[in-house]
Amino acid sequence: MNKKIVFGLVLSVMAAGVYADESDGIFSFRVGQFEVYMLVETQREGNAGILIGADGAVLKKYIPSGSFFHSTNTFLIKAPGRNILVDTGFGGAVFDKIKKLGVEAGKIDAVLLTHMHGDHIGGLQKDGKALFPNAKIYLASRELEYWTKTNVNQGAVAALAPYGSRVETFEPGKLGSKLKEILPGISPIAAYGHTPGHTVFLVENSGAKLIIWGDLLHVALVQFPVPEISASYDMDTKAAARIRRQVFDYAAKNKIPGAGMHQVFPGVGTVEKDGKGFRFVPANIPAN
Ligand SMILES: [Zn+2]
């Protein structure tokens, strides 16, 4: 393993990069005083068949080979006095990676969930035991209600069960309106569509910002230029497309970097308007 410690500008709107190692699947940068680590669980080829409403011309233009790489990521935020995880992935690599970064699972204080699909909550429990024994779990009330009341997914119910009263629900704010923090510097924003309570998180410290936008998109090469194209994983494809364009537009206008759970390394970057759609500019991966 070839560790690289880097200091330099990662993005114009972000402060110094702290650590990057692509072979290790860890990319870090600062949001004010917060250290944010993008942690890759898996990176593999996906199939364009998941795209809904993409005609041949669009596919030919943006993914001529018919396939693309996508990732499963989680994010660790080291905030002053608090370690926050955003989603857990399937529950594979996250434990080794946070340990490598000096944060044992027992030192995670909060797990924020963008939504309750298995590739986001898979690391919460094993055999009925909480894998983050001291963490509170935060999720949108709508998301909790959908997956537990309808009981459509036993895995979602089981994931939260060992946390009992440590599960905290919130009402996400509306994009562009005054937001309410659930933890210092963390504000949830409703991005319903991918799932009934899908939430993105605005991370803010010392004037710097980041939006961790979960599953707002799955195929960056296609969905930035044409946000109207949804993925078969989106439960409400129209709502997902609507909020996708709104969040991209907001991020571009306000120059707020974004980070996604299925975007390939470094998983974070800036959004720019490009014609009728957008362009994603990944953060610089500094040379060692
Ligand atoms: Zn996902």
Boltz pocket constraint, residues with backbone or C-beta under 6 A from the ligand:
constraints:
  - pocket:
      binder: B
      contacts: [[A, 117], [A, 119], [A, 120], [A, 215], [A, 261], [A, 262]]
      max_distance: 6.0
